[in-house]
Amino acid sequence: MKTLVPASLGLTAILLSGCAMMGPSYEPDTDYQLTILHTNDHHGRFWRNSDGEYGMSARKTLIDSIRAEVAAEGGEVLLLSGGDINTGVPESDLQDAEPDFKGMAMLEYDAMAVGNHEFDNPRDVLMQQADWAGFPFLSANIVYKDNGKTLFEPYEMFNVQGNRIAVVGFTTEDTVRIGNPEYIGDLDFLSPSTVGRTLIPELDAKSELVIAVTHMGHYANGNFGGNAPGDVTLARNVDGIDVIVGGHSQNPLFEPDVVNNTLILQAYEWGKYVGRLDLTIRNGEIVNYEYDLIPVNLKEDDQLLRPEIAQNLEMLAMLAPYQQAGSAALDTVIGSANGDFIGDRSVVRNQPTNLGVLVARAQRVKTQADVAVMNSGGIRADMDGGELTYKDVLTVQPFGNMVSYVDLSGAELLDYLDVAASKQAGSGAFAQFDGINLRISNGEVTRAIVNGREIDPNGTYRLAVNAFMASGGDGYPVLTDHPNYVNTGFVDADVMVEFIQENSPLNIANFNPGLSVVRR
């Protein structure tokens, strides 16, 4: 079975450690089987959804089955995560993702990349999560500013039947830009490529295979646009990485992307899929591989994509009290308002409302955007004045859409606003705005003022929208293929909860839609 070899304590130690390790103990010209299983961007989804999809109980059944199959054939399994366990659903968020990390411990993950959302909580919470997990959190490029040591172990060495496997972690540089400054102020997020050019040759000399478990994103052909460089760039810039198990961009790769002899993998999000890479290793080299993204009870048109995976009863019993406690916590008071916010379908789809402004403003503030646009179909109910609870917010925003943003030229923003302004009253596409003073006549923008000035076509402006709209939902322009597009990974309801907590008591006079949008 695989065994751990302690890693060095920091980047400086890595660079000075040398290669004083014993030679390989595998048999020459012998085939060894290693199966890498992986997930990424879990985001609090420890419990299956209302359609019975994904969830850690079914994941355990699947992974246990694969482990038994591989063991029967004489192979071994490494289970890895591309990070971002935190932030997604209130049942998890309210409990500091304790059920998620304890669930991962039961699943026996071997290592995890540190994601940017691991810094959504104070440092003591992060360290408690590492304790709950009991497996290594890895990142070679997160270092303390004062001494250059890594916050977590940069890598771990595994021995798989005499084959030494180095698993090294990397975290997106964007964490410094999109993370909470309060929790990362003492840290530097170095360039993974810069760190890798020094570290990977060291690891390559010590091991037969080098696996990078990353939270950097997969951007086809290395076109990372306004994001920090991702896995493709890392593979191009750094020789010697055999496999990259990625996360962050939350896209499924149904076949490995092969770049510079590196196999790049990513398994979408939320545990919807478990990635399976079966490797044949001979003389310290990969001589064959097979890959599959296995859906975990996913459905299409109400039909399972593959045979149903039963829930593991032991995992279910462990998680159920957390789900019950989380559901009860939804009644927690998060703030108050001195009047009603209007989100009734018959109103919000026909005219600007104060709730439309509130939702858009919460997203604009979270992303530090200049302008926010919200489709009225994503607002599902009024929010009555008085005490406000999590449940109130989830009643308004039940879909779990991610908040995103994109940096546009003024000309691009004006084009976008023309489309938004043209959305017909009475439809779910009808636009709600914040951060902009608009004059709309006959569905066309006749004046647009941002930050006290008319939009400069040559200027740069940040627009916040939800990921549904950014993907072209409700007929809005597609933004996801814009080079500056960023999916923050923050759920819209959580963003509004945070805004309410920080700004209560809410004065409805501050959300008067008539102050920003005039339609004629």
N, C-alpha and C positions, 0 to 999 in steps of 0.2 A: 504494500500500500504506500501511498505518497506520504512523505514526511517533510516537515518544515526545517529549513536551515535559516537561522536568524539573519536578518538583514542588518545593514549598518544603521546608525542612528541619525545620520544626516548627510546632506549633500557633500559637505566637506570630507566626511569620513569615506564616502563612496569614492571620491576622486583619489584618495590616498591609499585605498585599501589594497590595491594591487590584485594579483591573480593567484595568490597562494592557496589554491584548492587542489584536492586530489583529482586525478584523472577520472574519466567516466568508468562506471562499473557495468555497463551493459555489454551483452555478448555481441561481438562483431558479426555483421551480415545476418542479423536476426531482426525480424519485424516485431515492433511493439505497437500496441494500439492505445491511443490516448483520445478520449472524447471530451471536448470542451462544450459545456452547456452554459448558456448566458442569457441574462435579461438586462434591461436598463430602464431608467426613467420610470421607476415604480410609482412615485408620487402618491403615496398613501393608500394605494388600492389593495389593502390586505383582504378586503371582503369582496365577494363577487357582486356584480351589478344586478339590477332588477330583472335582467334577462338571463341570469345565470351564467354570464360570461366571466372569464378569467378568475381571479381570486387565488390566494395562497394555498387554500385547502386542495383544490384541484391541481395546482402546480406541484404540490408535494407528491400526490399520487403519480403524476407523470414522471417526475424526476426520480422517484424511488424505483419506478418500473424500468427506466433507462439504466439506472445504476445496476440493477439486478441483471439486466440483459448484457451490459458491457462486462460485468464481472464474470458472468458465465462463459464469455468468450475470451477471457484472459486479459481484458483491458482494464483501464482505470479512467476515472472521471475527475475533471476539474470543473467546479461551478463558480462562475464569475459574474459580477455585476458592474455595469457601466455607470452606476451612481445615480444621484438625485432620487433618494428614497423619500425625502421630505416634500411636503407641501402639495396638497391635491384635494383632499376631502376633509371636512371638519372632524369626522370621527377619528381620523388619524392625527390631524393637526392639533386638536385639543388635548391629545395625550402624548405630544412630543414624539410621535411615530414609534412609541414603545411596542405596539403590536406588530408593526412592520419589521423592526429589527429583531425582535424575539422570534418572529416567524422565519426570518432569514437564518437565524441560528438553528432552528429546527430543520430547515432545509439543508443545513450544512454547507453554506457558501464558503468557498476557500479564500476569496479576496474580493475587494470592491474598490473601484475608482472613487475618489472623493469628487462629488459633483458640486456645482455652484449653489444648489439649493440646500446642501448640507450646512451652509452658512446663513440660513434663514432664522436660526435660533442663536441664543447666546452660546459662548464657547463651552460653558459647563454642560449645557444640554447636548452638544455635539460629542463631548467626551463621555457622557453618560450613554449616549447611543452606541458609541464604540464598545463600551463595556457590555451593553445588552447583546450586541452582535457577537462578540467573542472571536471574530475573524479579522484579518488585517484590513484596515482602511489604508489605501496606498495613494501617494502623490509625490512624485519626485520634484515637482516644480513649485510647490507651496512652501515658502521659507519665511522664517522670522526675519524682520528687517534688521534687528540689532545684532544677530550673530550668524545668519545665513543657514541655520539648521532647519531641516524639514519639520513641518508640523506633525506629519505622520511618517511612517516608514516609507521610503521611496520604492522599495521592492521587497519581494519575498522569493526565496529559492525553494522549489519543490523537487523531490526525488521520486521519479516515476519509473520504477523497475530499472533503476540504474541510470536513467536519463535525467539529467539535471535541467529543470525547467525554471527559467527566471520570469517572474511576473512583475512588471513595473507599472506604476500608475502615473497618469498625467491628467491635469485639470485645465479647463479652458481659461485662458488669460482674461476672458470677458468677465470673470467673476469679480474683478476689481471694479468693473463698470456697472454690473447689474446686481452685485451683492449688496448687503446691508453694510454701509461704512462703519457702523458702530461695532460690528462683529469681526471686521477684517482689517481694521486700521493698523494692526501691528504686523501685517503679513505682506509679502510680495508674491505675486504670481508671475513667475519667470516664463520665458518662452519655452514651450516643450521641445521645440526643435533645437534650441541652443543647449538646453540641458541634455537632450538626447544625444547630440553629437559627441559629447564627452562620456556620458553614462553607458549608452548602448554598447560601444566597443568593449567597455569593461565587463559588462554582463555577458556579451557574446563570447568572451574569452573564458568565462567561468561556467558556461552552460552549453547544452546542446540546442535548446530552443529559447527564444526570447518572445514573450507574449506581453504586449502593452494593453493594459486595461485602462480605457480613457473615457473622459467626459469632455469631449471637444467638438463633436459633431461630424457627420459625414456630408460633405458638399461635393457633388459630382464634378469631376475634372478639377477639383481644387478651387472651384469658384465660391469662395466663402463670403464675398461681398462685404457687407458692413459688420459681419461677425468676425471673431478672432479666427485664425487659421485652425483647420480641423484635421481629421485623421489622414486625408489624402495628402495634405501638405506635409504632415509628419512623416508619412511613408516615403514621400519624394525626397525629403531633406535628410533623412536619417537612414543609413544602411543598417541591415542586420536585424530588423524586427520581422519575425516570422508571421505573427498574427496580431491584429489589433481588434480587440473586443471593445466596441465603442458605445457611446450614448450622447445625449444632449440635443441633437437635432430631431430626435424622435421620429425617424423614418425607418421603415422596414427594408432590409436588404435580403431579398429572397435568394440571391446568389452572392457569394463574396465578391467584393470589388478588389481586383488584384492590381496592386500598384507597387512597382519596384520590388517584385517578388514577395510582397506582403499581402496576406489575406485580410481584408477589412470586413468586419461583421457589425451588424446592428439589428436589434430585435424589436423595433418599433417603440412601444411604451406600455406601462401599466401592467406588465406581465401578460399582455394579450397573447404573446408568443414566447416560447422558449426556443432559443437558437441551439442547434446541435451541429457541431463540427467534429466529424470522425477522422482522425489522423492516423496514418501509418508512418511510423518513424523507423528508419534503418540507418545505422551508423551515424546517428545524431542529426539526420536530415529528414524532412518531410518528403516522402516518396509518393504519397497518394492522399487524397482527401475526398470526403463526401459531406454535403451540407444540406440542412433542412431547417426551415422555420416552422415550428409546430404550433398551431393555434390551440389555445386553451379554452375550449368550449365556445369559440367565436361562432357567430351566426351571420348568415346573409339571407335576407328575405325570410327570416324566422327559421331557417334550416341550418343545422350544424355543418360547419365546413369539414369536420372529421368526426369520427365516433365520439360520443360523450365520455368525458373523463370524470370519474366519481370523485367526490370530495373525501379527503383523508380525515377520518373521524378524530384522530388525535390532534391534528392541527385545528380542526373545527372547534373542538372543545377548548383549546387554548385561546383562540381568537374570539369566540362568542361573547365572553364577558366584556372584552374591549369594545366590541360592536354595540353591545347594550349600553355600556357606560357612555360611549360616544353619542349614541342616539339621544340619551337622556340629557347630555350636555348641550344639545342643540337649543334647549330652553334657556341657556345662559344669557343673561342680559349683557349686551355689548355697548349700549348707549341709549340715547333718547333723542326725541325731536319735539319741537313745540307746535307741530301741526302735521297734517296728512301729506304724504307724497303720493301723487296720482300716477298709477300704472295700469288702471283698468283698460282692457283691450279696446273698448269702444272709444276711449279718449286718447290714449297714448299713440294709437296708430293713425290718428287724425290731426293731432296738433302737438306742438312742443309742450312738455310737462316738466314740473320740478323734479320728478323722479328720473326722467330722461337725463336731465342735467346732472343729478347726483351720480347716476351710474357712469356717465361719461367723465365726470370730473374725477371720480375715484380712479379711473383708469388713466386719465391724463396725469394726475399727480404721481401715481405709482411709476409711470414710465418717464416722468419728467418731459412730457410732450408739450407742444404748443397748442395742439388742437386734438380733440377726441370726437369721434363720431360713433353713435350707437344705433343699431337697428332696433326699431320698436318691437319687433317680434320676439326679441330676446328678453323683453320685460313682461312678466306674466301676471302681475297683480299689484294692487295698491299696497302701500306700506303705511299703516295707521300711525298717527302721532302717539307720543307717550314713550314707554319703555320699548326698546328694540332688541330682538333676540337673533341668534343665528338662524333660527327657523324662519323668521320674517324675511331675512335676506335670501335664503334658499327658496322661499316661495316666490320671490321676485325673479331670481336668477337660478333656475334649477338645472341648467344644461351642462354646467361644468366646462364652459368655454375657456380657453386660455386667452390671456391678454397679450397682445402683440403690438409692435410699433415699427415704423419705417421712417427713415429720414428722406425727405423729398425736396426737390427744388420747388420754389414758389410756383413755377409753371405747372409742375406735376400736381401740386396740391390744389391749384385752381381747377385743373381738369377733374380731379377726384371730387371736389366740392360740387362741380357742375352735375356730376352723376348723382351724388347724394341728394342734392336739392331737387332733382327731377323725380325722386321716388314718390310714387302716388300715395296720397292720403288714403287711409283705409287699409293699406297693405302693411305686412310685417316689415317691409323694407323701409318704411317711412323713417327718416333720419332724425335723431336727437343729437344735439351738439353741445360742446363746451369749449371754452378757450377762444372763441371767435365771435366777432360781431358781424352778422350776415344780413344782407338785404336780398330777399328772394322775390322775384316778380315773375309770375306765370311759369314757375318751375325753373327759372334761371337765376344764377347769382349775378346781381348787379353791383354789389359792393361786399368786400371781404376784408375785415380789419383784424389783425393778430398783433398782440402786444402793443396796442395803441396805434399801429400803422397799417396802411393798406399793404397787402401781400406783395412782396417784391418778387417778380418772376425769376430773378437771378439769385434770390436768397435761398436759405436752407431752413426747413421747418420739419419738426417731428410730429407725425400723426399717430395717434393711438386708436386701435380698433380691436375687436375680438377676432380670434383666429377663424371663426366661421365666416365673417365678412372678408377677412384677408384672403381666404381661399376662394372667393367669388360667390359666397353665399348671398342670397337675396339679390343677385345680379349686380353686386358691387364689383368694382375693378379688382382683378386678381393682384395681390401684393406679395404673395409668398415667393414668387420668382424674381422679385426686385432684389438687386444685390445688397440693399441696405436693410432688408427685412429681418426682424428678430422676433422669435416667439419666446416670451419671457418665461414660460412654464408656470406662471401664476394663474390660478383659477379666478374667474371674474368675481364669483361670490366672495372668495377670501379677500380679494382686493377691496371690495366694498365694505366688508366687515372691518378690515384694518382702517379704512378711511373713517368709518363711523366711530370706532374706538378712539381715534386720535383727534376727532373734531367735535365730539359731543360736549354739550347738547347742540344738536343741529337746529339752526334757525332757518325755517323754510324760505324766509325772505332772501336769503343768500343764494337761492337756487331758482330764482324767478326766470323762466325761459324767455320772457318778453324783453329782458335786458340784453339778450345776445342775438336773438333771431327774430326778424320781422318778415312775415310773408304777406304778399299782396296779390 
